[in-house]
C-alpha cells in the first residue's frame, strides 16, 4: 500500500508547473450498475466516471449530463493505473480520508492524494 501512495505522490510532484491542471475535492466515490465502473462525485463537474471495465480503461470527465453527455476530457489508463486509482479511492473512503483529484489536461494524466479539501485547489 505504501508503494501506491509513493507512486501517486511522485507522479503528483513530477507534474510540470506550466501544465494546465485542476484539483478537485472528491465528495463521494460510488458504485454504478457495472462491476468495475465507478462514479467520482465532485462539485465542479456533473459527472466523472472511473471506467476499469471497458476495453480501454479511462477516467472520463463530462461537461454536462444532457442527452449527449458531452465529454470535457477522457484520461486513458492502463490496467494497473485504473486498479490503483480504484484501490486508492476505495481505501480512502473506507478510512474517511479526504481525497484530492488533480487532472492534468495538457499531459492527460490524473493524480490522487489525501490532501485536505482546503489544500485541494
N, CA, C and O atoms as CSV, one atom per row, in Angstrom:
chain,resi,resn,atom,element,x,y,z
A,1,UNK,N,N,0.818,-1.184,0.000
A,1,UNK,CA,C,0.000,0.000,0.000
A,1,UNK,C,C,0.866,1.254,0.000
A,1,UNK,O,O,0.524,2.256,-0.628
A,2,UNK,N,N,1.994,1.189,0.711
A,2,UNK,CA,C,2.886,2.342,0.761
A,2,UNK,C,C,3.436,2.662,-0.622
A,2,UNK,O,O,3.653,3.829,-0.950
A,3,UNK,N,N,3.664,1.633,-1.438
A,3,UNK,CA,C,4.194,1.880,-2.780
A,3,UNK,C,C,3.181,2.621,-3.650
A,3,UNK,O,O,3.555,3.434,-4.495
A,4,UNK,N,N,1.906,2.335,-3.438
A,4,UNK,CA,C,0.872,3.046,-4.200
A,4,UNK,C,C,0.889,4.526,-3.837
A,4,UNK,O,O,0.869,5.390,-4.713
A,5,UNK,N,N,0.926,4.811,-2.521
A,5,UNK,CA,C,0.969,6.206,-2.084
A,5,UNK,C,C,2.227,6.901,-2.585
A,5,UNK,O,O,2.181,8.058,-3.002
A,6,UNK,N,N,3.357,6.189,-2.543
A,6,UNK,CA,C,4.613,6.761,-3.013
A,6,UNK,C,C,4.554,7.055,-4.510
A,6,UNK,O,O,4.979,8.120,-4.960
A,7,UNK,N,N,4.027,6.107,-5.270
A,7,UNK,CA,C,3.927,6.298,-6.721
A,7,UNK,C,C,3.023,7.472,-7.067
A,7,UNK,O,O,3.347,8.280,-7.938
A,8,UNK,N,N,1.904,7.558,-6.391
A,8,UNK,CA,C,0.966,8.652,-6.655
A,8,UNK,C,C,1.591,9.986,-6.265
A,8,UNK,O,O,1.442,10.979,-6.977
A,9,UNK,N,N,2.288,10.006,-5.137
A,9,UNK,CA,C,2.947,11.239,-4.687
A,9,UNK,C,C,4.033,11.658,-5.663
A,9,UNK,O,O,4.141,12.837,-6.000
A,10,UNK,N,N,4.841,10.704,-6.124
A,10,UNK,CA,C,5.897,11.030,-7.078
A,10,UNK,C,C,5.325,11.533,-8.399
A,10,UNK,O,O,5.871,12.461,-8.995
A,11,UNK,N,N,4.247,10.939,-8.855
A,11,UNK,CA,C,3.603,11.422,-10.079
A,11,UNK,C,C,3.085,12.842,-9.894
A,11,UNK,O,O,3.201,13.676,-10.792
A,12,UNK,N,N,2.521,13.107,-8.740
A,12,UNK,CA,C,1.986,14.436,-8.447
A,12,UNK,C,C,3.098,15.473,-8.422
A,12,UNK,O,O,2.943,16.562,-8.974
A,13,UNK,N,N,4.217,15.146,-7.789
A,13,UNK,CA,C,5.341,16.080,-7.690
A,13,UNK,C,C,5.980,16.316,-9.051
A,13,UNK,O,O,6.441,17.420,-9.339
A,14,UNK,N,N,6.011,15.282,-9.888
A,14,UNK,CA,C,6.712,15.392,-11.160
A,14,UNK,C,C,5.939,16.183,-12.216
A,14,UNK,O,O,6.492,16.500,-13.270
A,15,UNK,N,N,4.669,16.506,-11.953
A,15,UNK,CA,C,3.918,17.265,-12.958
A,15,UNK,C,C,4.514,18.663,-13.094
A,15,UNK,O,O,4.952,19.263,-12.112
A,16,UNK,N,N,4.524,19.160,-14.298
A,16,UNK,CA,C,5.168,20.447,-14.547
A,16,UNK,C,C,4.325,21.604,-14.052
A,16,UNK,O,O,3.102,21.497,-13.956
A,17,UNK,N,N,4.976,22.702,-13.741
A,17,UNK,CA,C,4.260,23.872,-13.233
A,17,UNK,C,C,3.515,24.602,-14.334
A,17,UNK,O,O,2.593,25.367,-14.048
A,18,UNK,N,N,3.892,24.385,-15.588
A,18,UNK,CA,C,3.241,25.077,-16.694
A,18,UNK,C,C,2.041,24.311,-17.241
A,18,UNK,O,O,1.302,24.841,-18.071
A,19,UNK,N,N,1.841,23.115,-16.805
A,19,UNK,CA,C,0.735,22.308,-17.303
A,19,UNK,C,C,-0.582,22.844,-16.754
A,19,UNK,O,O,-0.669,23.253,-15.596
A,20,UNK,N,N,-1.599,22.835,-17.602
A,20,UNK,CA,C,-2.922,23.261,-17.151
A,20,UNK,C,C,-3.515,22.104,-16.360
A,20,UNK,O,O,-3.846,21.053,-16.907
A,21,UNK,N,N,-3.637,22.326,-15.075
A,21,UNK,CA,C,-4.201,21.281,-14.232
A,21,UNK,C,C,-5.277,21.875,-13.339
A,21,UNK,O,O,-5.346,23.085,-13.123
A,22,UNK,N,N,-6.102,20.994,-12.837
A,22,UNK,CA,C,-7.212,21.399,-11.988
A,22,UNK,C,C,-7.334,20.377,-10.864
A,22,UNK,O,O,-7.362,19.173,-11.118
A,23,UNK,N,N,-7.406,20.852,-9.630
A,23,UNK,CA,C,-7.555,19.967,-8.483
A,23,UNK,C,C,-8.988,20.020,-7.978
A,23,UNK,O,O,-9.577,21.093,-7.845
A,24,UNK,N,N,-9.533,18.854,-7.701
A,24,UNK,CA,C,-10.926,18.726,-7.302
A,24,UNK,C,C,-11.029,17.927,-6.012
A,24,UNK,O,O,-10.416,16.867,-5.889
A,25,UNK,N,N,-11.781,18.413,-5.071
A,25,UNK,CA,C,-12.037,17.658,-3.845
A,25,UNK,C,C,-13.101,16.607,-4.146
A,25,UNK,O,O,-14.192,16.936,-4.613
A,26,UNK,N,N,-12.785,15.362,-3.882
A,26,UNK,CA,C,-13.722,14.265,-4.123
A,26,UNK,C,C,-14.699,14.202,-2.953
A,26,UNK,O,O,-14.291,14.056,-1.801
A,27,UNK,N,N,-15.976,14.311,-3.253
A,27,UNK,CA,C,-17.022,14.292,-2.230
A,27,UNK,C,C,-17.490,12.868,-1.926
A,27,UNK,O,O,-17.829,12.548,-0.786
A,28,UNK,N,N,-17.505,12.017,-2.955
A,28,UNK,CA,C,-18.003,10.659,-2.779
A,28,UNK,C,C,-17.497,9.780,-3.919
A,28,UNK,O,O,-17.197,10.266,-5.009
A,29,UNK,N,N,-17.408,8.500,-3.653
A,29,UNK,CA,C,-16.983,7.504,-4.638
A,29,UNK,C,C,-17.999,6.370,-4.577
A,29,UNK,O,O,-18.079,5.659,-3.576
A,30,UNK,N,N,-18.777,6.200,-5.650
A,30,UNK,CA,C,-19.902,5.265,-5.584
A,30,UNK,C,C,-19.880,4.250,-6.724
A,30,UNK,O,O,-19.306,4.488,-7.787
A,31,UNK,N,N,-20.518,3.118,-6.470
A,31,UNK,CA,C,-20.673,2.076,-7.479
A,31,UNK,C,C,-21.699,2.510,-8.522
A,31,UNK,O,O,-22.565,3.344,-8.257
A,32,UNK,N,N,-21.581,1.927,-9.709
A,32,UNK,CA,C,-22.593,2.106,-10.748
A,32,UNK,C,C,-23.236,0.742,-10.991
A,32,UNK,O,O,-23.024,-0.193,-10.219
A,33,UNK,N,N,-24.012,0.630,-12.050
A,33,UNK,CA,C,-24.642,-0.643,-12.388
A,33,UNK,C,C,-23.643,-1.658,-12.940
A,33,UNK,O,O,-23.976,-2.833,-13.091
A,34,UNK,N,N,-22.429,-1.218,-13.240
A,34,UNK,CA,C,-21.403,-2.100,-13.793
A,34,UNK,C,C,-20.413,-2.502,-12.705
A,34,UNK,O,O,-20.198,-1.763,-11.744
A,35,UNK,N,N,-19.816,-3.676,-12.864
A,35,UNK,CA,C,-18.926,-4.221,-11.835
A,35,UNK,C,C,-17.682,-3.384,-11.586
A,35,UNK,O,O,-17.285,-3.196,-10.436
A,36,UNK,N,N,-17.067,-2.884,-12.632
A,36,UNK,CA,C,-15.791,-2.174,-12.482
A,36,UNK,C,C,-15.855,-0.767,-13.070
A,36,UNK,O,O,-14.908,-0.297,-13.700
A,37,UNK,N,N,-16.983,-0.110,-12.853
A,37,UNK,CA,C,-17.164,1.269,-13.281
A,37,UNK,C,C,-17.725,2.040,-12.087
A,37,UNK,O,O,-18.698,1.617,-11.464
A,38,UNK,N,N,-17.100,3.176,-11.776
A,38,UNK,CA,C,-17.434,3.902,-10.561
A,38,UNK,C,C,-17.597,5.386,-10.864
A,38,UNK,O,O,-16.972,5.917,-11.782
A,39,UNK,N,N,-18.441,6.043,-10.086
A,39,UNK,CA,C,-18.640,7.476,-10.252
A,39,UNK,C,C,-17.934,8.216,-9.133
A,39,UNK,O,O,-18.066,7.871,-7.958
A,40,UNK,N,N,-17.178,9.245,-9.518
A,40,UNK,CA,C,-16.477,10.103,-8.572
A,40,UNK,C,C,-17.267,11.401,-8.498
A,40,UNK,O,O,-17.393,12.117,-9.492
A,41,UNK,N,N,-17.797,11.703,-7.321
A,41,UNK,CA,C,-18.606,12.916,-7.150
A,41,UNK,C,C,-17.705,14.090,-6.762
A,41,UNK,O,O,-17.000,14.047,-5.753
A,42,UNK,N,N,-17.747,15.143,-7.591
A,42,UNK,CA,C,-17.039,16.398,-7.343
A,42,UNK,C,C,-18.017,17.536,-7.612
A,42,UNK,O,O,-19.021,17.343,-8.297
A,43,UNK,N,N,-17.730,18.714,-7.079
A,43,UNK,CA,C,-18.635,19.847,-7.281
A,43,UNK,C,C,-18.481,20.498,-8.653
A,43,UNK,O,O,-19.451,21.039,-9.184
A,44,UNK,N,N,-17.290,20.458,-9.233
A,44,UNK,CA,C,-17.003,21.211,-10.445
A,44,UNK,C,C,-17.593,20.597,-11.727
A,44,UNK,O,O,-17.809,21.311,-12.706
A,45,UNK,N,N,-17.850,19.301,-11.727
A,45,UNK,CA,C,-18.380,18.637,-12.927
A,45,UNK,C,C,-19.571,17.769,-12.538
A,45,UNK,O,O,-19.606,17.192,-11.451
A,46,UNK,N,N,-20.554,17.684,-13.447
A,46,UNK,CA,C,-21.754,16.917,-13.120
A,46,UNK,C,C,-21.519,15.406,-13.069
A,46,UNK,O,O,-22.264,14.674,-12.417
A,47,UNK,N,N,-20.467,14.946,-13.769
A,47,UNK,CA,C,-20.249,13.503,-13.812
A,47,UNK,C,C,-18.779,13.216,-14.115
A,47,UNK,O,O,-18.218,13.746,-15.074
A,48,UNK,N,N,-18.158,12.364,-13.279
A,48,UNK,CA,C,-16.796,11.880,-13.501
A,48,UNK,C,C,-16.848,10.378,-13.283
A,48,UNK,O,O,-17.263,9.917,-12.220
A,49,UNK,N,N,-16.425,9.607,-14.291
A,49,UNK,CA,C,-16.509,8.151,-14.247
A,49,UNK,C,C,-15.114,7.533,-14.333
A,49,UNK,O,O,-14.326,7.870,-15.217
A,50,UNK,N,N,-14.823,6.626,-13.403
A,50,UNK,CA,C,-13.624,5.796,-13.482
A,50,UNK,C,C,-14.068,4.470,-14.067
A,50,UNK,O,O,-14.784,3.705,-13.420
A,51,UNK,N,N,-13.643,4.200,-15.294
A,51,UNK,CA,C,-14.088,3.016,-16.035
A,51,UNK,C,C,-12.937,2.014,-16.141
A,51,UNK,O,O,-12.040,2.165,-16.971
A,52,UNK,N,N,-12.976,1.005,-15.298
A,52,UNK,CA,C,-11.970,-0.062,-15.331
A,52,UNK,C,C,-12.550,-1.332,-15.949
A,52,UNK,O,O,-11.957,-2.406,-15.838
A,53,UNK,N,N,-13.706,-1.212,-16.599
A,53,UNK,CA,C,-14.383,-2.374,-17.161
A,53,UNK,C,C,-14.281,-2.433,-18.681
A,53,UNK,O,O,-14.169,-3.520,-19.246
A,54,UNK,N,N,-14.318,-1.306,-19.336
A,54,UNK,CA,C,-14.278,-1.285,-20.800
A,54,UNK,C,C,-12.921,-1.756,-21.316
A,54,UNK,O,O,-11.961,-1.880,-20.555
A,55,UNK,N,N,-12.860,-2.013,-22.605
A,55,UNK,CA,C,-11.600,-2.447,-23.216
A,55,UNK,C,C,-10.507,-1.407,-22.991
A,55,UNK,O,O,-9.368,-1.757,-22.682
A,56,UNK,N,N,-10.853,-0.128,-23.146
A,56,UNK,CA,C,-9.928,0.963,-22.857
A,56,UNK,C,C,-10.295,1.540,-21.498
A,56,UNK,O,O,-11.346,2.165,-21.353
A,57,UNK,N,N,-9.445,1.338,-20.510
A,57,UNK,CA,C,-9.684,1.878,-19.174
A,57,UNK,C,C,-9.466,3.384,-19.218
A,57,UNK,O,O,-8.556,3.872,-19.889
A,58,UNK,N,N,-10.312,4.114,-18.493
A,58,UNK,CA,C,-10.223,5.577,-18.560
A,58,UNK,C,C,-10.956,6.246,-17.410
A,58,UNK,O,O,-11.802,5.648,-16.745
A,59,UNK,N,N,-10.607,7.493,-17.203
A,59,UNK,CA,C,-11.354,8.376,-16.324
A,59,UNK,C,C,-11.969,9.416,-17.249
A,59,UNK,O,O,-11.254,10.103,-17.979
A,60,UNK,N,N,-13.284,9.533,-17.221
A,60,UNK,CA,C,-13.994,10.420,-18.141
A,60,UNK,C,C,-14.640,11.555,-17.349
A,60,UNK,O,O,-15.380,11.328,-16.392
A,61,UNK,N,N,-14.340,12.783,-17.775
A,61,UNK,CA,C,-14.918,13.982,-17.155
A,61,UNK,C,C,-15.943,14.544,-18.133
A,61,UNK,O,O,-15.611,14.876,-19.271
A,62,UNK,N,N,-17.184,14.649,-17.683
A,62,UNK,CA,C,-18.271,15.150,-18.522
A,62,UNK,C,C,-18.526,16.620,-18.244
A,62,UNK,O,O,-18.482,17.061,-17.096
A,63,UNK,N,N,-18.796,17.390,-19.320
A,63,UNK,CA,C,-19.161,18.807,-19.186
A,63,UNK,C,C,-20.582,18.957,-18.683
A,63,UNK,O,O,-20.879,19.835,-17.872
A,64,UNK,N,N,-21.463,18.086,-19.175
A,64,UNK,CA,C,-22.862,18.154,-18.782
A,64,UNK,C,C,-23.460,16.753,-18.808
A,64,UNK,O,O,-22.834,15.806,-19.285
A,65,UNK,N,N,-24.656,16.637,-18.301
A,65,UNK,CA,C,-25.331,15.340,-18.284
A,65,UNK,C,C,-26.603,15.361,-19.131
A,65,UNK,O,O,-27.593,14.704,-18.807
A,66,UNK,N,N,-26.556,16.117,-20.204
A,66,UNK,CA,C,-27.702,16.145,-21.113
A,66,UNK,C,C,-27.743,14.817,-21.878
A,66,UNK,O,O,-26.970,13.901,-21.597
A,67,UNK,N,N,-28.619,14.735,-22.808
A,67,UNK,CA,C,-28.748,13.515,-23.613
A,67,UNK,C,C,-27.439,13.169,-24.303
A,67,UNK,O,O,-27.100,11.993,-24.439
A,68,UNK,N,N,-26.695,14.191,-24.741
A,68,UNK,CA,C,-25.434,13.962,-25.448
A,68,UNK,C,C,-24.289,13.575,-24.514
A,68,UNK,O,O,-23.301,12.996,-24.966
A,69,UNK,N,N,-24.402,13.886,-23.212
A,69,UNK,CA,C,-23.312,13.625,-22.260
A,69,UNK,C,C,-21.975,14.099,-22.816
A,69,UNK,O,O,-21.048,13.307,-22.984
A,70,UNK,N,N,-21.883,15.391,-23.099
A,70,UNK,CA,C,-20.684,15.949,-23.707
A,70,UNK,C,C,-19.475,15.764,-22.794
A,70,UNK,O,O,-19.495,16.130,-21.619
A,71,UNK,N,N,-18.427,15.188,-23.367
A,71,UNK,CA,C,-17.208,14.891,-22.619
A,71,UNK,C,C,-16.258,16.077,-22.672
A,71,UNK,O,O,-15.998,16.622,-23.745
A,72,UNK,N,N,-15.743,16.475,-21.521
A,72,UNK,CA,C,-14.716,17.514,-21.462
A,72,UNK,C,C,-13.376,16.907,-21.824
A,72,UNK,O,O,-12.666,17.427,-22.685
A,73,UNK,N,N,-13.021,15.796,-21.163
A,73,UNK,CA,C,-11.774,15.098,-21.481
A,73,UNK,C,C,-11.834,13.677,-20.945
A,73,UNK,O,O,-12.471,13.385,-19.933
A,74,UNK,N,N,-11.146,12.813,-21.667
A,74,UNK,CA,C,-11.012,11.425,-21.266
A,74,UNK,C,C,-9.537,11.157,-21.000
A,74,UNK,O,O,-8.689,11.473,-21.835
A,75,UNK,N,N,-9.226,10.580,-19.852
A,75,UNK,CA,C,-7.853,10.268,-19.471
A,75,UNK,C,C,-7.677,8.755,-19.569
A,75,UNK,O,O,-8.266,8.013,-18.784
A,76,UNK,N,N,-6.873,8.294,-20.523
A,76,UNK,CA,C,-6.677,6.864,-20.724
A,76,UNK,C,C,-5.703,6.310,-19.696
A,76,UNK,O,O,-4.674,6.918,-19.400
A,77,UNK,N,N,-6.048,5.137,-19.157
A,77,UNK,CA,C,-5.258,4.495,-18.118
A,77,UNK,C,C,-4.957,3.062,-18.526
A,77,UNK,O,O,-5.745,2.435,-19.233
A,78,UNK,N,N,-3.817,2.544,-18.081
A,78,UNK,CA,C,-3.601,1.116,-18.283
A,78,UNK,C,C,-4.279,0.379,-17.126
A,78,UNK,O,O,-4.794,1.008,-16.202
A,79,UNK,N,N,-4.275,-0.945,-17.181
A,79,UNK,CA,C,-4.988,-1.733,-16.178
A,79,UNK,C,C,-4.500,-1.414,-14.771
A,79,UNK,O,O,-5.308,-1.224,-13.861
A,80,UNK,N,N,-3.191,-1.355,-14.589
A,80,UNK,CA,C,-2.608,-1.120,-13.264
A,80,UNK,C,C,-2.985,0.262,-12.723
A,80,UNK,O,O,-3.317,0.393,-11.545
A,81,UNK,N,N,-2.938,1.285,-13.569
A,81,UNK,CA,C,-3.307,2.642,-13.140
A,81,UNK,C,C,-4.769,2.700,-12.709
A,81,UNK,O,O,-5.103,3.332,-11.707
A,82,UNK,N,N,-5.631,2.043,-13.464
A,82,UNK,CA,C,-7.060,2.050,-13.149
A,82,UNK,C,C,-7.305,1.322,-11.835
A,82,UNK,O,O,-8.069,1.793,-10.993
A,83,UNK,N,N,-6.666,0.187,-11.661
A,83,UNK,CA,C,-6.827,-0.572,-10.426
A,83,UNK,C,C,-6.291,0.210,-9.228
A,83,UNK,O,O,-6.925,0.232,-8.173
A,84,UNK,N,N,-5.135,0.849,-9.379
A,84,UNK,CA,C,-4.563,1.636,-8.285
A,84,UNK,C,C,-5.456,2.826,-7.926
A,84,UNK,O,O,-5.622,3.151,-6.751
A,85,UNK,N,N,-6.028,3.472,-8.942
A,85,UNK,CA,C,-6.934,4.594,-8.684
A,85,UNK,C,C,-8.152,4.114,-7.902
A,85,UNK,O,O,-8.556,4.743,-6.924
A,86,UNK,N,N,-8.735,2.996,-8.337
A,86,UNK,CA,C,-9.892,2.443,-7.634
A,86,UNK,C,C,-9.525,2.071,-6.199
A,86,UNK,O,O,-10.254,2.400,-5.264
A,87,UNK,N,N,-8.410,1.395,-6.029
A,87,UNK,CA,C,-7.973,0.972,-4.696
A,87,UNK,C,C,-7.753,2.186,-3.780
A,87,UNK,O,O,-8.164,2.179,-2.620
A,88,UNK,N,N,-7.104,3.220,-4.312
A,88,UNK,CA,C,-6.842,4.436,-3.535
A,88,UNK,C,C,-8.149,5.106,-3.106
A,88,UNK,O,O,-8.319,5.468,-1.942
A,89,UNK,N,N,-9.068,5.264,-4.061
A,89,UNK,CA,C,-10.349,5.905,-3.761
A,89,UNK,C,C,-11.166,5.083,-2.767
A,89,UNK,O,O,-11.744,5.626,-1.826
A,90,UNK,N,N,-11.206,3.782,-2.983
A,90,UNK,CA,C,-11.981,2.899,-2.106
A,90,UNK,C,C,-11.432,2.906,-0.683
A,90,UNK,O,O,-12.186,3.054,0.280
A,91,UNK,N,N,-10.109,2.745,-0.554
A,91,UNK,CA,C,-9.494,2.701,0.772
A,91,UNK,C,C,-9.607,4.059,1.482
A,91,UNK,O,O,-9.842,4.108,2.690
A,92,UNK,N,N,-9.443,5.138,0.750
A,92,UNK,CA,C,-9.564,6.472,1.350
A,92,UNK,C,C,-10.971,6.701,1.876
A,92,UNK,O,O,-11.153,7.214,2.980
A,93,UNK,N,N,-11.966,6.318,1.082
A,93,UNK,CA,C,-13.354,6.490,1.517
A,93,UNK,C,C,-13.650,5.582,2.709
A,93,UNK,O,O,-14.338,5.990,3.645
A,94,UNK,N,N,-13.132,4.352,2.678
A,94,UNK,CA,C,-13.356,3.404,3.761
A,94,UNK,C,C,-12.769,3.916,5.081
A,94,UNK,O,O,-13.326,3.671,6.151
A,95,UNK,N,N,-11.643,4.626,4.993
A,95,UNK,CA,C,-10.979,5.157,6.188
A,95,UNK,C,C,-11.351,6.620,6.461
A,95,UNK,O,O,-10.760,7.266,7.326
A,96,UNK,N,N,-12.331,7.130,5.720
A,96,UNK,CA,C,-12.823,8.514,5.863
A,96,UNK,C,C,-11.725,9.558,5.695
A,96,UNK,O,O,-11.708,10.573,6.391
A,97,UNK,N,N,-10.812,9.299,4.766
A,97,UNK,CA,C,-9.751,10.259,4.465
A,97,UNK,C,C,-10.199,11.156,3.313
A,97,UNK,O,O,-10.899,10.695,2.411
A,98,UNK,N,N,-9.807,12.426,3.330
A,98,UNK,CA,C,-10.146,13.304,2.195
A,98,UNK,C,C,-9.360,12.887,0.955
A,98,UNK,O,O,-8.259,12.346,1.059
A,99,UNK,N,N,-9.931,13.139,-0.201
A,99,UNK,CA,C,-9.257,12.805,-1.460
A,99,UNK,C,C,-9.263,14.026,-2.359
A,99,UNK,O,O,-10.280,14.701,-2.521
A,100,UNK,N,N,-8.109,14.290,-2.935
A,100,UNK,CA,C,-7.952,15.364,-3.904
A,100,UNK,C,C,-7.581,14.730,-5.245
A,100,UNK,O,O,-6.597,13.997,-5.337
A,101,UNK,N,N,-8.358,15.009,-6.264
A,101,UNK,CA,C,-8.110,14.517,-7.621
A,101,UNK,C,C,-7.560,15.667,-8.444
A,101,UNK,O,O,-8.208,16.704,-8.581
A,102,UNK,N,N,-6.365,15.487,-8.993
A,102,UNK,CA,C,-5.774,16.505,-9.861
A,102,UNK,C,C,-5.790,15.985,-11.285
A,102,UNK,O,O,-5.305,14.889,-11.567
A,103,UNK,N,N,-6.357,16.789,-12.182
A,103,UNK,CA,C,-6.435,16.455,-13.604
A,103,UNK,C,C,-5.456,17.334,-14.357
A,103,UNK,O,O,-5.559,18.560,-14.307
A,104,UNK,N,N,-4.517,16.730,-15.046
A,104,UNK,CA,C,-3.555,17.463,-15.869
A,104,UNK,C,C,-4.040,17.359,-17.310
A,104,UNK,O,O,-3.824,16.347,-17.977
A,105,UNK,N,N,-4.697,18.415,-17.782
A,105,UNK,CA,C,-5.310,18.388,-19.107
A,105,UNK,C,C,-4.285,18.408,-20.234
A,105,UNK,O,O,-4.555,17.872,-21.309
A,106,UNK,N,N,-3.119,19.009,-20.021
A,106,UNK,CA,C,-2.093,19.037,-21.066
A,106,UNK,C,C,-1.407,17.690,-21.239
A,106,UNK,O,O,-1.182,17.243,-22.364
A,107,UNK,N,N,-1.077,17.047,-20.134
A,107,UNK,CA,C,-0.364,15.771,-20.186
A,107,UNK,C,C,-1.309,14.570,-20.246
A,107,UNK,O,O,-0.881,13.453,-20.536
A,108,UNK,N,N,-2.588,14.803,-19.973
A,108,UNK,CA,C,-3.556,13.707,-19.985
A,108,UNK,C,C,-3.344,12.740,-18.836
A,108,UNK,O,O,-3.512,11.532,-19.002
A,109,UNK,N,N,-2.973,13.263,-17.664
A,109,UNK,CA,C,-2.681,12.421,-16.509
A,109,UNK,C,C,-3.562,12.810,-15.331
A,109,UNK,O,O,-4.044,13.939,-15.234
A,110,UNK,N,N,-3.758,11.851,-14.447
A,110,UNK,CA,C,-4.518,12.089,-13.222
A,110,UNK,C,C,-3.638,11.758,-12.018
A,110,UNK,O,O,-2.749,10.910,-12.095
A,111,UNK,N,N,-3.902,12.440,-10.909
A,111,UNK,CA,C,-3.155,12.222,-9.677
A,111,UNK,C,C,-4.135,12.256,-8.505
A,111,UNK,O,O,-5.070,13.056,-8.492
A,112,UNK,N,N,-3.917,11.393,-7.534
A,112,UNK,CA,C,-4.730,11.375,-6.324
A,112,UNK,C,C,-3.844,11.621,-5.117
A,112,UNK,O,O,-2.684,11.208,-5.091
A,113,UNK,N,N,-4.394,12.295,-4.122
A,113,UNK,CA,C,-3.698,12.479,-2.850
A,113,UNK,C,C,-4.741,12.552,-1.744
A,113,UNK,O,O,-5.936,12.699,-1.997
A,114,UNK,N,N,-4.264,12.446,-0.540
A,114,UNK,CA,C,-5.154,12.572,0.619
A,114,UNK,C,C,-5.051,13.971,1.224
A,114,UNK,O,O,-5.189,14.143,2.435
A,115,UNK,N,N,-4.808,14.967,0.372
A,115,UNK,CA,C,-4.747,16.348,0.836
A,115,UNK,C,C,-6.112,16.796,1.329
A,115,UNK,O,O,-7.135,16.425,0.753
A,116,UNK,N,N,-6.135,17.595,2.393
A,116,UNK,CA,C,-7.425,18.123,2.876
A,116,UNK,C,C,-8.082,19.011,1.813
A,116,UNK,O,O,-7.415,19.538,0.922
A,117,UNK,N,N,-9.387,19.160,1.928
A,117,UNK,CA,C,-10.155,19.907,0.931
A,117,UNK,C,C,-9.643,21.332,0.754
A,117,UNK,O,O,-9.627,21.845,-0.364
A,118,UNK,N,N,-9.223,21.979,1.846
A,118,UNK,CA,C,-8.756,23.364,1.715
A,118,UNK,C,C,-7.437,23.465,0.950
A,118,UNK,O,O,-7.127,24.529,0.413
A,119,UNK,N,N,-6.658,22.395,0.886
A,119,UNK,CA,C,-5.397,22.400,0.126
A,119,UNK,C,C,-5.599,21.918,-1.311
A,119,UNK,O,O,-4.676,21.974,-2.124
A,120,UNK,N,N,-6.768,21.460,-1.610
A,120,UNK,CA,C,-7.072,20.886,-2.926
A,120,UNK,C,C,-7.627,21.977,-3.840
A,120,UNK,O,O,-8.830,22.029,-4.096
A,121,UNK,N,N,-6.742,22.849,-4.330
A,121,UNK,CA,C,-7.167,23.938,-5.210
A,121,UNK,C,C,-6.208,24.145,-6.329
A,121,UNK,O,O,-6.416,25.025,-7.165
